């Protein structure tokens, strides 16, 4: 359960303090960590010691200790020397590793609980019973963040984010698949959605300095009870997907800012096709040339203001009017009329959604 790197760091630290060489071997005879090079020659003696009824003994100038995990032998610890002082160092090292086992097991149990909570794999009564057993408060404000990274290129993203929240013991950081890291964060009473956004930016900033890293963060709404955490997770999941379709330029997206994109995302594809056929009469926005698309987008950006749009496009007002008239003849929609503009904007978003869904089918 504990990584070899953690074990190595632990005995390196103990050796630096005590100047006693240490080694950790598992019950199958594999050297997991050591501060001296000839550790392999003690594997056979360590395996024989596993079968011994003694909890410690001296073999070839090394003191052997058993490290237990709930009455089951987990590791054999070796300490170089046969003096009383070395015996004390060995007992302290064994005690430290045993505490690490307990801490990691508790975190593993909490990780499992959080994962099952997010995925709705627990009955309501189990949620509260297990939360109580794991000493997790059930009635505090929480929000769920999803961090999507290119983890196949780098394996330490999870630890980076855990490091950011390491001082906050009431927050949980876990992974549900190889690309998504989940943060279940406790939200203080005086924190607002602006504060949540700043936290999301801080997470993204962990990766911005690395040119090979790519990260996007989405988060749901604040919930008040632990049973509602899965809802915040589903909202964050939707925000991540909707953000890819309609807000590609954003690294951070909140569920509360999705607007009409959230509604479009939940439409069935057959209904979308029917809507587009009715609006464009068999035509498609894909048929528009680059000039037309630029004009449309800039017109929407400027809230249907003809003067401002023509100024930003560096064209005469009459040229813009001509383009809008041409578009009206082609689609039957006049973007200068608010109702037609809304219909056209929604249609463009629906087309974008359909194209995104097509990419998922391949």
For each residue, the residues with C-beta under 8 A, 3 or more apart:
1: 101 104 105 108
2: 6 7 97 100 101 104
3: 6 7
4: 7 8 32 33
5: 8 9
6: 2 3 9 10 100
7: 2 3 4 10 11 24 32 33 97
8: 4 5 11 12 32 33
9: 5 6 12 13
10: 6 7 13 14 33 93 96 97 100
11: 7 8 14 15 22 23 24 33 34 35 93
12: 8 9 15 16 35
13: 9 10 16 17
14: 10 11 17 18 20 22 89 92 93 96
15: 11 12 18 19 20 21 22 35
16: 12 13 19
17: 13 14
18: 14 15 89
19: 15 16
20: 14 15 79 80 81 86 89 90
21: 15 34 35 36 79 80
22: 11 14 15 34 35 77 78 79 80 89 90 93
23: 11 31 33 34 35 36 39 42 77 78
24: 7 11 31 32 33 34 67 75 76 77 78 97
25: 29 30 31 32 39 42 43 46 75 76 78
26: 29 30 32 74 75 76
27: 47 50 73 74 75 76
28:
29: 25 26 43 44 46 47
30: 25 26 43
31: 23 24 25 34 39 40 43
32: 4 7 8 24 25 26 75
33: 4 7 8 10 11 23 24
34: 11 21 22 23 24 31 37 39
35: 11 12 15 21 22 23
36: 21 23 39 80
37: 34
38: 41 42
39: 23 25 31 34 36 42 43 78
40: 31 43
41: 38
42: 23 25 38 39 45 46 59 60 62 78
43: 25 29 30 31 39 40 46 47
44: 29 47 48
45: 42 48 49 59 60 64
46: 25 29 42 43 49 50 64 76 78
47: 27 29 43 44 50 51
48: 44 45 51 52
49: 45 46 52 54 57 59 64 66 76
50: 27 46 47 66 73 76
51: 47 48
52: 48 49 57
53:
54: 49 57
55: 65 66
56: 63 64 65 66 87 90 91
57: 49 52 54 63 64
58: 61 62 63 64 82
59: 42 45 49 62 64
60: 42 45
61: 58 80 81 82
62: 42 58 59 78 79 80 81 82
63: 56 57 58 78 79 81 82 86 87 90
64: 45 46 49 56 57 58 59 76 77 78
65: 55 56 76 77 78 79 90 91 93 94
66: 49 50 55 56 73 75 76 77 94
67: 24 73 74 75 76 77 94 97 98 101
68: 71 72 73 74 98
69: 72 73 74 98 101 105
70:
71: 68
72: 68 69
73: 27 50 66 67 68 69 76
74: 26 27 67 68 69 101
75: 24 25 26 27 32 66 67 97
76: 24 25 26 27 46 49 50 64 65 66 67 73
77: 22 23 24 64 65 66 67 90 93 94 97
78: 22 23 24 25 39 42 46 62 63 64 65 90
79: 20 21 22 62 63 65 86 87 89 90 93
80: 20 21 22 36 61 62 86
81: 20 61 62 63 85 86
82: 58 61 62 63 86 87
83: 86 87
84: 87 88
85: 81 88 89
86: 20 63 79 80 81 82 83 89 90
87: 56 63 79 82 83 84 90 91
88: 84 85 91 92
89: 14 18 20 22 79 85 86 92 93
90: 20 22 56 63 65 77 78 79 86 87 93 94
91: 56 65 87 88 94 95
92: 14 88 89 95 96
93: 10 11 14 22 65 77 79 89 90 96 97
94: 65 66 67 77 90 91 97 98
95: 91 92 98 99
96: 10 14 92 93 99 100
97: 2 7 10 24 67 75 77 93 94 100 101
98: 67 68 69 94 95 101 102
99: 95 96 102 103
100: 2 6 10 96 97 103 104
101: 1 2 67 69 74 97 98 104 105
102: 98 99 105 106
103: 99 100 106 107
104: 1 2 100 101 107 108
105: 1 69 101 102 108 109
106: 102 103 109 110 134
107: 103 104 110 111
108: 1 104 105 111 112
109: 105 106 112 113 134
110: 106 107 113 114 134 136 172
111: 107 108 114 115 172 174
112: 108 109 115 116
113: 109 110 116 117 122 130 131 134 136
114: 110 111 117 118 172 174 182 184
115: 111 112 118 119 121 174 176
116: 112 113 119 121 122
117: 113 114 120 121 122 127 226 229 230
118: 114 115 144 176 182 184 229 230 233
119: 115 116 176 230
120: 117 230
121: 115 116 117
122: 113 116 117 126 127 130
123: 126 127
124: 127 128 227
125: 128 129
126: 122 123 129 130
127: 117 122 123 124 130 131 138 226 227
128: 124 125 131 132 138 226 227
129: 125 126 132 133
130: 113 122 126 127 133 134
131: 113 127 128 134 136 137 138 226
132: 128 129 135 136 138
133: 129 130
134: 106 109 110 113 130 131
135: 132
136: 110 113 131 132 226
137: 131 140 170 226
138: 127 128 131 132 225 226 227
139: 224 225 226
140: 137 170 186 187 224
141: 186 187 188 189 191 222 223 224
142: 184 185 186 187 222 223 226 229 232
143: 184 185 187 196 219 220 221 222 223 232
144: 118 182 183 184 185 219 220 229 232 233 235 236
145: 182 183 185 199 200 203 217 218 219 236
146: 180 181 182 217 218 219 233 236 237 239 240
147: 157 161 180 181 182 183 203 215 216 217
148: 179 180 215 216 217 218 240
149: 154 157 179 180 181 207 213 214 215
150: 153 154 179 212 213 214
151: 154 155 157 158 178 179
152: 178 179
153: 150 212 213
154: 149 150 151 157 210 212 213
155: 151
156: 159 160
157: 147 149 151 154 160 161 181 207 213 215
158: 151 161 162 173 175 181
159: 156 162 163
160: 156 157 163 164 206 207
161: 147 157 158 164 165 173 181 183 203 206
162: 158 159 165 166 173
163: 159 160 166
164: 160 161 202 203 206
165: 161 162 168 171 173 183 185
166: 162 163
167:
168: 165 171 185 186
169:
170: 137 140 186
171: 165 168 183 184 185 186
172: 110 111 114 182 183 184
173: 158 161 162 165 181 182 183 184
174: 111 114 115 181 182 184
175: 158 178 180 181 182
176: 115 118 119 180 182
177: 180
178: 151 152 175
179: 148 149 150 151 152
180: 146 147 148 149 175 176 177
181: 146 147 149 157 158 161 173 174 175
182: 114 118 144 145 146 147 172 173 174 175 176 233
183: 144 145 147 161 165 171 172 173 203
184: 114 118 142 143 144 171 172 173 174 229
185: 142 143 144 145 165 168 171 199
186: 140 141 142 168 170 171
187: 140 141 142 143 191 195 196 222
188: 141 191
189: 141
190:
191: 141 187 188 195 196
192: 195 196
193: 196 197 222 254 256
194: 197 198
195: 187 191 192 198 199
196: 143 187 191 192 193 199 200 219 222 254
197: 193 194 200 201 252 254
198: 194 195 201 202
199: 145 185 195 196 202 203
200: 145 196 197 203 204 217 219 252 254
201: 197 198 204 205 252
202: 164 198 199 205 206
203: 145 147 161 164 183 199 200 206 215 217
204: 200 201 207 208 215 216 217 251 252
205: 201 202 208 209
206: 160 161 164 202 203 215
207: 149 157 160 204 210 213 214 215
208: 204 205 213
209: 205
210: 154 207 213
211:
212: 150 153 154
213: 149 150 153 154 157 207 208 210
214: 149 150 207
215: 147 148 149 157 203 204 206 207 251
216: 147 148 204 240 243 244 250 251 252 253
217: 145 146 147 148 200 203 204 251 252 253
218: 145 146 148 236 237 239 240 243 252 253 254 255
219: 143 144 145 146 196 200 232 235 236 239 254 255
220: 143 144 223 231 232 233 234 235 236 239 255
221: 143 231 232 235 255 256
222: 141 142 143 187 193 196 232
223: 141 142 143 220 228 229 231 232
224: 139 140 141 228
225: 138 139 228
226: 117 127 128 131 136 137 138 139 142 229
227: 124 127 128 138 230
228: 223 224 225 231 232
229: 117 118 142 144 184 223 226 232 233
230: 117 118 119 120 227 233 234
231: 220 221 223 228 234 235
232: 142 143 144 219 220 221 222 223 228 229 235 236
233: 118 144 146 182 220 229 230 236 237
234: 220 230 231 237 238
235: 144 219 220 221 231 232 238 239 255
236: 144 145 146 218 219 220 232 233 239 240 255
237: 146 218 233 234 240 241
238: 234 235 241 242 255 258 262 265
239: 146 218 219 220 235 236 242 243 253 254 255 258
240: 146 148 216 218 236 237 243 244 253
241: 237 238 244 245 265
242: 238 239 245 246 247 253 258 261 262 265
243: 216 218 239 240 246 247 248 250 253 258
244: 216 240 241 247 248 356
245: 241 242 248 261 265 352 353 356
246: 242 243 258 261 349 352 353
247: 242 243 244 250 253 261
248: 243 244 245
249:
250: 216 243 247 253
251: 204 215 216 217
252: 197 200 201 204 216 217 218
253: 216 217 218 239 240 242 243 247 250 257 258
254: 193 196 197 200 218 219 239 257 258
255: 218 219 220 221 235 236 238 239 258 262
256: 193 221
257: 253 254
258: 238 239 242 243 246 253 254 255 261 262 265
259: 262
260: 263 264 346 349
261: 242 245 246 247 258 264 265 349
262: 238 242 255 258 259 265 266
263: 260 266 267
264: 260 261 267 272 346 349 350 353
265: 238 241 242 245 258 261 262 353
266: 262 263
267: 263 264 271 272 350 353
268: 271 272
269: 272 273 354 357
270: 273 274
271: 267 268 274 275
272: 264 267 268 269 275 276 350 353 354
273: 269 270 276 277 354
274: 270 271 277 278
275: 271 272 278 279 347 350
276: 272 273 279 280 284 347 350 351 354
277: 273 274 280 281 282
278: 274 275 281
279: 275 276 331 333 343 344 347
280: 276 277 283 284 285 331 347
281: 277 278 332
282: 277
283: 280 287 330 331
284: 276 280 287 351
285: 280 288 293 347 348 351
286: 351
287: 283 284
288: 285 292 293 296
289: 292 293
290: 293 294
291: 294 295 323
292: 288 289 295 296 323 326 327
293: 285 288 289 290 296 297
294: 290 291 297 298 313
295: 291 292 298 299 309 313 320 323 324 327
296: 288 292 293 299 300 327 335 344 348
297: 293 294 300 301
298: 294 295 301 302 309 312 313
299: 295 296 302 304 306 309 320 324 335
300: 296 297 303 304 341 345
301: 297 298 309
302: 298 299 305 308 309 312
303: 300
304: 299 300 335 336 338 341
305: 302 308 309
306: 299 309 310 317 320 321 324 336
307: 310 311 317
308: 302 305 311 312
309: 295 298 299 301 302 305 306 312 313 320
310: 306 307 313 315 316 317 319 320
311: 307 308 314
312: 298 302 308 309
313: 294 295 298 309 310 320
314: 311
315: 310 319 320
316: 310 319 320
317: 306 307 310 320 321
318: 321 322
319: 310 315 316 322 323
320: 295 299 306 309 310 313 315 316 317 323 324
321: 306 317 318 324 325
322: 318 319 325 326
323: 291 292 295 319 320 326 327
324: 295 299 306 320 321 327 328 334 335 336
325: 321 322 328 329
326: 292 322 323 329 330
327: 292 295 296 323 324 330 331 333 335
328: 324 325 331 332 333 334 335
329: 325 326
330: 283 326 327
331: 279 280 283 327 328 344
332: 281 328
333: 279 327 328 337 340 341 343 344
334: 324 328 337 340
335: 296 299 304 324 327 328 340 341 344
336: 304 306 324 340 341
337: 333 334 340 341
338: 304 341 342
339: 342 343
340: 333 334 335 336 337 343 344
341: 300 304 333 335 336 337 338 344 345
342: 338 339 345 346
343: 279 333 339 340 346 347
344: 279 296 331 333 335 340 341 347 348
345: 300 341 342 348 349
346: 260 264 342 343 349 350
347: 275 276 279 280 285 343 344 350 351
348: 285 296 344 345 351 352
349: 246 260 261 264 345 346 352 353
350: 264 267 272 275 276 346 347 353 354
351: 276 284 285 286 347 348 354 355
352: 245 246 348 349 355 356
353: 245 246 264 265 267 272 349 350 356 357
354: 269 272 273 276 350 351 357 358
355: 351 352 358 359
356: 244 245 352 353 359 360
357: 269 353 354 360 361
358: 354 355 361 362
359: 355 356 362
360: 356 357
361: 357 358
362: 358 359
